[in-house]
């Protein structure tokens, strides 16, 4: 990209709405104001103030009543002249404005280019850019609650570990290089010096792993016999008809997946084939696949027809799941009045919605048991990878000490140091753009 170009991009989400905003940054921003806003002169003389006026096309024809704001360099987000056009949310108006800007020599911005220019101009630091990326990528309440502080924690923790590695290396290398002058320690002493670092990085890895799980989400399998209401529950949870529902057994053969935000955590629900003994080749394959997916899911909803009650076959199929975390669900509550089920069975009706909210709360509470309270980190892929590598190198160094290979242990710590440095090092502006800003939206 040419960072000397003047760029434009939509700050708001595309599509029909009450308002949409186009942002322009660069030398041609003032030209855009004078040509496309009827109060352009007054606006340029009064930066950082909101002006109401008319949006014009290049022929001077009024297009819309808008609000316009001008930010004069260097007191702007990018450090360049910036103008924001706040229009009504019509697709036609946005097209006219975009076309006019391009005719003036202003190109459409690339993803994250506004923030990238802010970084190049020193308006935001690399740390702030990484933090911003985390905030923008957060999809659920839990992610959002820790996204802001995660960057501070990861940099503080890795900075502390780096400092300790340097101190430890200075001691180890002195022992290795000057064995006659520096008092030597027993093997166990070398291990004892490394253990605090191992524990520190292990704790950081555990927090990171929990955050990764929250980000990727949990899988909940909807499992049970044919016609037990699996696809109906799947559709009820989604609020739309995603799975085909018929009275004929074996309708669902492939696995359908949809992800929902349930009380702040992403949950992927799996609608799968009904489990039964069958000789039909295609249906049998679907049953095998369903059983395989259910065994690796984080939680299983085991559905059975509440009107017919719990059967021996249900018990047999439940046994196939071994020790899996299971919630028993009696469906079709609308078809029966009162029945006695074993403790812990949730009764629901996909038709009336009875018990659905209660079931969702139970699902959420069961999955949250795997999440330590606010004890997780929301990290980017490369950050998590670095922590994994450092942890592995520490463990390898510990084992190497036991073999009496002191020099190799020191080299492993140097590699750990290199991995930490590489994470925070600026190799080039292009690599920084690719790793951070390219994932931003165009208007950011």
Order of alpha helices (4+ residues) and beta strands (2+ residues): beta-beta-alpha-alpha-beta-beta-beta-alpha-beta-alpha-alpha-alpha-alpha-beta-alpha-beta-beta-alpha-beta-alpha-beta-beta-alpha-alpha-alpha-alpha
